[in-house]
Amino acid sequence: MKSKLILLIALFVPMLLLLTIQPGYGQAAIEATPAATVEVAATMDFVPTDCGILAGAIAIDPLIPRAIGAWPVWLSVPNGDDRETKGILYVPNRHNFTDASLPGWWVTKAGWFVSKSYSGEVRVRGFNVADDSPIYFASGAAELSDTMILNPEQPGGFVTGLERFAFFPTHMWVAHAGCYRLEAAWDGGLWQQIIAVGNIE
């Protein structure tokens, strides 16, 4: 009886492994992204007023009068209101253009700047503090991603007269208005900033 049980186990276990372990097939078939589980707003709501203390915008160059962040990377926040100097990212309530991989998502243009005194890569990401929905980025020839890599030796664009910073014109997509946490990480450092994202018209 004992030998029959051992024989049965010896036959059953390999069959179970064959059924449950299929190298490559599971990963290749699944293409789920965070965007697939995020509820996308039908309209872009106004910038929220309950995000707490927002990042303060500062002038890092005469050509960049409002930016948030810290050395070596900043985000310019040209939010359309000269009176407002807080970390507000303006997203219009209209679809100026779309991306097939993010149907219905809302996009705005922004500029990222990395100090040329820094050598290396900076990784940028962002997410909604209420539901963890990501910000998606596209800069230059880079593919749309929830993590953007900036290298000051390979800028995405140029600004005449801007000598100390590498410029990265960027499209940023969000699913809805809200309070978002931006994070920039580089070799040996990290900053995080809270910004309010939405329409201000």
C-alpha positions in Angstrom: 0.0 0.0 0.0 2.8 2.4 0.9 4.7 1.7 -2.3 1.5 2.3 -4.3 1.1 5.7 -2.6 4.7 6.6 -3.4 4.2 5.6 -7.0 1.0 7.6 -7.3 2.7 10.7 -5.8 5.7 10.2 -8.1 3.3 10.2 -11.2 1.0 13.0 -9.9 3.5 15.6 -8.9 5.3 15.9 -12.4 1.8 16.1 -14.1 0.8 18.9 -11.7 4.0 20.8 -12.4 3.5 20.5 -16.2 0.0 21.9 -15.8 0.9 24.8 -13.6 4.4 25.9 -14.8 4.5 27.1 -18.4 7.6 29.2 -18.9 7.0 32.3 -21.0 3.3 31.8 -21.9 1.8 33.6 -18.9 4.0 36.6 -19.1 3.6 36.9 -22.9 -0.1 36.8 -22.8 -0.6 39.3 -20.0 -0.2 42.9 -21.1 -2.1 44.6 -18.3 -1.0 48.1 -17.3 -2.0 50.3 -14.4 -4.0 52.3 -16.9 -6.3 49.4 -17.5 -7.6 49.6 -13.9 -7.9 53.3 -13.5 -11.2 55.1 -13.7 -10.9 58.0 -16.2 -12.9 61.1 -15.6 -15.3 62.3 -18.3 -14.3 65.9 -17.6 -11.2 67.5 -16.1 -12.3 68.9 -12.8 -10.9 72.1 -11.2 -7.7 72.0 -9.3 -8.4 70.6 -5.8 -7.9 72.9 -2.9 -7.4 70.2 -0.2 -4.0 68.9 -1.1 -2.3 70.4 1.9 0.9 72.4 1.6 1.8 72.5 -2.1 5.3 72.7 -3.4 6.4 76.3 -3.7 7.4 77.5 -7.1 10.7 79.4 -7.5 12.7 81.0 -10.3 15.7 78.9 -11.2 16.7 81.0 -14.2 15.3 84.2 -15.8 13.9 81.9 -18.5 12.3 79.6 -15.9 10.4 81.9 -13.5 8.2 79.2 -11.9 9.6 75.7 -11.1 9.2 73.2 -8.4 11.8 70.7 -7.3 15.4 70.8 -6.0 18.9 70.2 -7.4 19.4 68.6 -9.9 15.9 68.5 -11.4 12.9 70.8 -11.6 9.5 70.9 -13.2 8.3 74.2 -14.7 4.8 75.0 -13.8 3.4 77.5 -16.3 -0.1 77.2 -15.0 -1.6 80.1 -16.8 -2.1 82.3 -13.8 0.7 84.9 -13.1 -0.6 85.4 -9.6 -0.3 81.8 -8.6 3.2 80.6 -7.6 2.3 77.2 -6.0 2.8 73.8 -7.4 -0.2 73.6 -9.6 -0.2 71.7 -12.9 -2.8 73.0 -15.3 -4.6 70.4 -17.4 -7.1 71.8 -19.9 -10.7 70.4 -19.9 -10.4 69.4 -23.6 -8.5 66.7 -25.4 -6.0 68.5 -27.5 -4.6 65.2 -28.6 -4.9 61.6 -27.5 -2.8 58.4 -27.2 -4.3 55.1 -28.2 -2.8 53.3 -25.2 -4.5 55.7 -22.8 -8.1 56.2 -24.1 -9.8 59.2 -22.5 -6.8 60.3 -20.4 -6.0 64.0 -20.0 -2.8 65.5 -21.2 -0.8 68.7 -20.6 2.5 70.0 -21.7 5.3 70.6 -19.2 9.0 71.3 -19.1 11.5 69.4 -17.0 15.0 70.8 -16.4 18.1 69.0 -15.2 21.2 70.9 -14.0 24.1 70.4 -16.4 26.3 70.2 -13.3 24.8 66.8 -12.6 26.2 63.8 -14.4 23.9 60.7 -14.6 20.3 59.8 -14.9 17.3 61.1 -13.0 14.1 59.0 -12.8 10.8 60.8 -12.4 7.5 59.3 -11.5 4.2 60.5 -10.1 0.9 59.2 -8.7 -2.4 60.3 -7.3 -2.2 60.2 -3.5 -5.8 59.1 -3.2 -5.9 56.1 -5.5 -2.3 55.6 -6.7 -3.3 56.2 -10.4 0.0 57.0 -12.2 1.1 60.0 -14.2 2.3 58.9 -17.6 5.2 60.7 -19.3 6.4 61.1 -22.9 9.5 63.1 -23.7 11.3 63.3 -27.0 11.6 59.9 -28.7 11.0 57.9 -25.4 8.0 55.7 -25.3 5.0 56.5 -23.0 5.8 55.3 -19.5 4.9 55.8 -15.9 8.7 56.4 -15.2 10.6 59.0 -17.2 14.4 58.9 -17.4 16.2 62.2 -17.9 19.9 62.4 -18.8 21.3 66.0 -19.0 23.8 64.8 -21.7 20.8 63.9 -23.9 18.3 66.7 -23.7 14.9 66.5 -25.3 14.9 70.1 -26.6 16.7 73.4 -26.5 15.9 76.8 -25.2 17.9 79.7 -26.6 19.9 81.4 -23.9 19.4 78.6 -21.4 23.0 77.6 -20.5 22.9 75.9 -17.1 20.0 73.4 -17.7 19.1 70.5 -20.0 15.6 70.9 -21.2 13.0 68.1 -21.6 9.7 69.1 -23.1 7.2 66.6 -21.8 3.6 65.5 -22.2 2.1 64.3 -18.9 -1.1 62.3 -18.8 -3.5 61.9 -15.9 -6.8 60.0 -15.5 -8.4 62.8 -13.4 -7.8 65.9 -11.4 -6.4 65.4 -7.9 -3.5 65.7 -5.5 -0.4 64.0 -6.9 3.0 63.2 -5.5 5.9 63.7 -7.8 9.1 61.9 -7.1 12.6 62.4 -8.6 15.4 60.0 -7.8 19.0 60.1 -8.8 22.3 58.5 -7.7 22.5 59.6 -4.1 19.3 61.7 -3.8 15.6 62.0 -3.9 12.9 64.6 -3.7 9.1 64.4 -3.4 6.7 67.2 -4.0 2.9 67.4 -3.7 1.2 69.2 -6.6 -2.5 69.9 -7.4 -3.5 68.8 -10.9 -6.6 70.0 -12.7 -8.3 72.7 -14.7 -8.1 76.3 -13.7 -10.3 77.9 -16.4 
